[in-house]
Amino acid sequence: MAKNIQSLERAAAMLRLLAGGERRLGLSDIASSLGLAKGTAHGILRTLQAEGFVEQDGPSGRYQLGAELLRLGNSYLDVHELRARALVWTDDLARSSGESVHLGVLHQSGVLIVHHVFRPDDSRQVLEVGAMQPLHSTALGKVLSAYDPVAHSQAVEVAREPFTPRTVTELADFESLLDMTRARGWAADVEETWEGVASVAAPIHDRRRMPVGAVAVTGAVERVCPAGELRPELVAAVRDCARAVSRDLGAGRF
């Protein structure tokens, strides 16, 4: 019978320790808890840190679990399951709002559209499933950046392209937008990505209360924002849809 690889066993034990104990642990605490020499423990931590599985707090030097683990954890949720759970609710949202509905997930530093319900009229429309949207300017992207640490890191660590004069590109202003998104539970894009287009999005969570996607209503700015203000009933409908999908994924009440 093949032997286990000791370094991998120690790395796994280290991750379990960080997951089950205090939020942050120092090198000495980790080494003594696992019966390792400090040099050995430091080498494993450095490797885990390089891969994003562990993060080190600058001021204290203590270690905690990294955002890459969230990405791996979210992979357990099949995108097809997310889409299947959202089908009825997104159809209802399109009918009630009169606008198109998009379901998006984080993928390769952007938002991947995994489901698209056409606006319920006779206008010519193009299916956008498989399209990518930016994180920093779209409503879907802002929601994911606000609630998903991996998306947040990707959005703040790259140059934020100005698609229109309304696009927020300065880091401080962008962080303020994310704070507002978390406070109110939804995000908007009013001509920040495309001229004449506005959207509203809300986050979807799974049974572990982890963000796994977002749902948005998108339409012409004069319909979504009559008189220059977002329609409050549209915001409420998007949030209700996101909550309903989250409940179907086992998240309970939000």
C-alpha positions in Angstrom: 0.0 0.0 0.0 1.4 3.4 -1.0 2.5 5.7 1.8 0.9 9.1 2.3 2.9 12.2 1.4 4.0 13.7 4.8 4.2 17.3 3.6 0.6 17.2 2.2 -0.7 15.6 5.5 1.0 18.4 7.4 -0.5 21.1 5.1 -3.9 19.5 5.5 -3.6 19.5 9.3 -2.5 23.1 9.2 -5.6 24.1 7.3 -7.9 22.2 9.7 -6.2 23.9 12.6 -6.7 27.4 11.1 -10.3 26.5 10.3 -11.2 25.1 13.7 -9.4 27.4 16.1 -9.0 31.1 16.6 -9.4 33.3 13.6 -5.7 34.0 13.4 -2.8 32.0 14.8 0.9 32.8 15.1 3.7 30.7 13.8 4.7 29.4 17.2 1.1 28.4 18.0 0.8 26.5 14.8 4.1 24.8 15.1 3.5 23.7 18.7 -0.1 22.6 18.0 1.1 20.3 15.2 4.3 19.2 16.8 6.5 20.7 14.1 9.7 22.6 14.1 9.2 26.4 13.4 11.2 26.2 10.2 9.1 23.3 8.9 5.9 25.0 9.8 7.0 28.3 8.2 7.9 26.6 5.0 4.5 25.0 4.7 2.8 28.2 5.6 4.8 30.1 3.0 3.8 27.6 0.3 0.1 27.7 1.3 0.3 31.5 1.3 1.8 31.6 -2.2 -1.1 29.5 -3.4 -3.7 31.7 -1.7 -4.9 29.1 0.8 -3.4 31.0 3.7 -3.1 34.8 4.3 -0.8 36.6 6.8 -2.0 39.6 8.7 0.7 42.4 8.2 0.6 44.1 11.6 0.4 41.0 13.8 2.2 38.4 11.5 -0.5 35.9 12.3 -2.0 33.5 9.8 -5.6 32.8 8.7 -7.4 30.9 5.9 -7.1 32.5 2.5 -9.7 33.5 -0.1 -8.6 30.7 -2.5 -10.3 28.2 -0.2 -13.6 30.0 -0.8 -13.2 29.5 -4.6 -12.6 25.8 -4.1 -15.5 25.5 -1.7 -17.8 27.2 -4.2 -16.8 24.7 -6.9 -18.9 22.1 -5.0 -22.0 24.0 -6.1 -22.6 23.0 -9.7 -23.4 26.0 -11.9 -26.1 23.9 -13.5 -27.7 23.4 -10.1 -27.7 27.2 -9.5 -29.3 27.7 -13.0 -31.8 25.0 -12.4 -32.9 26.5 -9.0 -33.2 29.9 -10.6 -35.2 29.0 -13.7 -38.7 29.6 -12.3 -37.7 32.7 -10.2 -35.9 34.4 -13.1 -38.8 33.8 -15.5 -41.1 35.3 -12.9 -38.8 38.3 -12.5 -38.7 38.9 -16.2 -42.5 38.8 -16.5 -43.1 41.1 -13.5 -40.3 43.6 -14.4 -40.8 43.6 -18.1 -37.0 43.5 -18.5 -34.3 41.0 -19.3 -32.8 39.0 -16.4 -29.2 37.7 -16.1 -27.7 35.2 -13.7 -24.0 35.6 -13.2 -21.1 33.8 -11.4 -17.5 34.7 -10.8 -15.2 33.3 -13.5 -11.6 34.3 -14.6 -11.7 37.8 -13.1 -15.1 38.6 -14.5 -18.8 37.8 -14.4 -19.9 34.8 -16.5 -23.5 34.9 -17.6 -24.9 31.4 -17.0 -28.6 32.2 -17.6 -30.4 34.9 -19.6 -34.2 35.4 -19.7 -35.3 37.6 -22.6 -37.3 40.8 -22.1 -41.0 39.6 -22.5 -41.8 41.6 -25.6 -41.4 41.1 -29.4 -38.1 43.0 -29.7 -35.1 41.3 -31.3 -32.7 40.2 -28.6 -29.4 38.3 -28.5 -28.8 35.4 -26.0 -25.9 36.3 -23.7 -25.3 33.0 -22.0 -21.5 32.5 -22.0 -20.8 36.2 -22.2 -18.4 37.9 -19.8 -19.0 41.1 -17.9 -16.5 43.3 -15.9 -16.5 43.1 -12.1 -16.0 46.8 -11.4 -18.7 48.5 -13.5 -21.7 46.1 -13.8 -24.3 45.6 -11.1 -23.6 41.8 -11.1 -19.9 42.4 -10.8 -20.3 44.9 -7.9 -22.5 42.5 -6.0 -19.9 39.7 -6.4 -17.1 42.0 -5.5 -18.9 43.1 -2.4 -19.8 39.7 -1.0 -17.1 37.3 -2.5 -13.5 37.9 -1.1 -12.0 36.3 -4.3 -14.0 38.6 -6.6 -13.1 41.6 -4.4 -9.4 40.8 -4.6 -9.6 40.5 -8.4 -11.6 43.7 -8.8 -9.3 45.9 -6.7 -5.9 44.5 -7.9 -6.4 45.3 -11.6 -6.9 48.5 -13.5 -10.5 49.5 -13.7 -11.3 50.5 -17.3 -13.5 53.5 -17.8 -16.2 52.3 -20.2 -18.3 55.5 -19.9 -17.8 58.9 -18.1 -19.9 57.4 -15.3 -17.6 54.4 -14.6 -16.1 54.4 -11.1 -12.3 53.7 -11.5 -10.7 55.2 -8.4 -10.1 52.5 -5.7 -11.4 54.6 -2.7 -14.6 55.4 -4.6 -15.0 51.8 -5.7 -14.6 50.6 -2.1 -17.2 53.1 -1.0 -19.6 51.6 -3.6 -19.0 48.1 -2.3 -19.6 49.3 1.3 -22.9 50.8 0.1 -23.8 47.5 -1.7 -23.2 45.5 1.5 -25.2 47.9 3.6 -28.3 47.9 1.3 -28.0 44.4 -0.2 -28.0 45.3 -3.9 -26.0 47.1 -6.5 -26.8 49.3 -9.5 -25.2 50.1 -12.9 -26.6 53.2 -14.4 -24.8 53.8 -17.7 -21.4 52.8 -16.1 -20.8 50.0 -18.6 -23.0 50.7 -21.6 -24.6 54.1 -22.5 -28.3 54.0 -22.2 -28.4 50.8 -20.2 -29.1 50.4 -16.5 -29.3 47.3 -14.2 -30.0 46.3 -10.6 -28.5 43.1 -9.0 -28.6 41.2 -5.7 -26.5 38.4 -4.3 -27.4 34.7 -4.2 -26.1 32.5 -1.3 -25.9 28.8 -0.8 -26.6 26.6 2.3 -23.3 27.7 3.9 -24.3 31.4 3.4 -21.5 31.7 0.8 -22.1 34.0 -2.2 -22.4 31.8 -5.3 -23.8 34.2 -7.9 -26.0 37.2 -8.5 -29.2 38.0 -10.4 -29.9 41.2 -12.2 -32.6 43.0 -14.2 -31.3 45.0 -17.1 -33.0 47.4 -19.5 -33.1 50.8 -21.1 -32.2 53.6 -18.6 -35.4 55.4 -19.2 -37.4 52.4 -18.1 -35.2 51.3 -15.2 -34.6 54.8 -14.0 -37.5 57.0 -14.9 -37.0 60.6 -13.8 -33.4 59.7 -13.0 -34.2 57.3 -10.1 -34.2 53.5 -9.9 -37.7 52.1 -9.7 -38.0 51.0 -6.1 -40.4 48.1 -7.0 -37.7 46.9 -9.4 -35.1 46.8 -6.7 -37.5 45.0 -4.4 -38.3 42.4 -7.1 -34.6 41.6 -7.8 -33.9 41.2 -4.1 -36.9 38.9 -3.7 -35.8 36.8 -6.6 -32.3 36.5 -5.1 -33.7 35.5 -1.7 -36.0 32.9 -3.3 -33.1 31.3 -5.2 -30.9 31.4 -2.1 -33.7 29.6 -0.1 -33.9 26.9 -2.7 -30.2 26.4 -2.4 -30.6 25.9 1.4 -29.6 29.3 2.6 -32.7 29.9 4.7 -34.0 33.3 5.3 -31.9 36.5 4.7 
